[in-house]
């Protein structure tokens, strides 16, 4: 009888542990990121508005809630103003989010929102060597998106935004793919 009780408790614990196993995922995507009005001096400025990339990892401990970390290459841009003058800038960011998923009756579709913080870095210089920029900071970040699951693979489309000092902020749209391990 005792062995049956121990076996039943272990079987129940295994079922509960399996039901509670967090979903772990990794992914990457192609982003269209914009960061405008860098070096906005005397009517001359540079805009980062190009295709970049992003990598992310996340955990969903329970179905409606998760946490996610992103690394975003926000691109680089150079602009020549003539007569040996010009500017160059590049940016990147690391972000951490709490993610909330809407409880939809469609099991293969997730719609989500996320809030967190982005740690960004903006570098640049002007020629002739009038000034250089090496700035970083941490700001509130938010985003929203949707993803469709095909077995352990998910395809997602999302929007993210956060402020960067002395610019009009980052706005990024990403098309990505993720792989769910559990």
N, C-alpha and C positions, 0 to 999 in steps of 0.2 A: 504494500500500500504506500509505503514511504517513497519507494522508487517511482511509483506512478505519480505521486504528488510533485516530486522534484522534477520529473520529466515534463509534466504539464506546465509547471511554472517556467521552466526553461523554454519550452515551445512557445508559450504566451509571450515571454520576454523577447524571443526572436521575432515574432510577428510584430510586436509593438516597435522594436528597434528597426525593423525593415520599413514599417509604415512611417517612422519618424526620421529615416535617413535623409540627411540634407542633400539636395541636388547641387552638385559642383559643376561649373562650366567654365570653359575658356573660349575665347573667340578673337576675331580680328575683323576689321572693316576698312572700307575706303570712305573718306570724309571729304565733304566740301566745306572747308572752314574759312570764315572771314574774320579779319581783325583789321579794322580801318582806322585811319587818322593817326598813324605812328609818325613821329617827328613832325607834328603839325606846327611848323615854324615858318613864319613869313610867307604863308600861302603854299609852302612846299610840304607835302606829306607823302607817305607811302602806305599802301594797303596790301595786306596779305589776303589774297582771295584766290586760293588755288586748291587743287586736289592733294590731300594728305592722307595719312593712315592713322589707325588707332588699334590698340590691343586691349583686351579686357579679360578679367577673371571675376567670377562671382560665386556666391553660395546662397541657396534658398533653404534655410533651416526648416521653414514651414511654407506651404504653398503660396500664401498671399504676401509673404515678406522675404526680402533678400538684402544682401549687401553686395556691392560691386566696386571694383577698382579699375580705373582706366589709365592708360598712357596714351597721350595724343601728340603726334607730331603735327603742328599747326601750319607748317610750311615755311618758306622763305621767299623773299622778293628783293630784287635790286632795281633801282631806277636811276638812270643817268639824266642829269639836268644840262649836260653840255659843258664845254670848257674845263674838263677835268673834275667836275663836281657831280656828286650823286650820293645816294644812300643805299644801305643794305640792312635788312632786318630778318630775323628768324625767331620763331616762337615754338614752345612746347609746353605741355602741362601734364600733371598727374592729378587725377580726381578720385575721390572716394564718395560713394553714395549709399544711402538707405533707399531701397527700391520697394515700392508697393504695387502689387498686381491686382487688377480688378477681377472679381470672381465672376467670370463669364461662363455661360453654360456650354461653350464650345471648347472641348478639351485640348484641341491642337493650337489654339490661339491665345496669346497673352497680350493684354494692353496694360502698360505700366507707366508710372511716374516715378521720378527719382529726385532726391534733394541731398545735398552734401556740400563738399568744399573742393575747390580746385587750387592746386599749388602750381602756379604758372611761372615761366621764365621767358623774358623778352630780351633779345640782344640785338644790337645794331651799331652801325657807325656811319659817319658821313665823311665824304672826301671833298675837298681837302680836310684834313683831320681837325675839323671844327669841334666835334664832340662825339662821344661814344655813349652807348646806352647798354647797361647790363643791369636789368631790373627784374625783380621777382616779388611775388606776394602770394597770399592765400585769400580767396574770396568765396562767397556763397555761390554755389552752382546748382542748376536744376536742369531737368530734362524730362522728356516723355517719348514713348515709342510703342511699337507693336512688334510681335514676333510670332511666326508660325513654326510649329514643331513637325518634323518628319523623322520619327524615331528619335535617336539621340542627337540629331542635327536640328538646329533652329536657324531660320533666316529672319533678320530683324532690320527695321528701319527706325531711326530715332533722331531726335533733335536735342541739342544741349546748348546751354548758354551760361556764361559767367563773365564778370568784369575783369579787365586788366587795366591797371593804372595808366593814365595819359593816353588812352585809346577809347574807342566806342565799345569795346568788349568783344568777346569771342562768341560767334554763333556758328554752330557746326551741325550739319546733317550727315548722318553716317548710314551706309548700307553695309551690313555685316553678316557674318556666319559664326555660329557658336557650336560647340560640341559638349553635350551633357555627359558627365562621367558616371553619375549614379541615377 
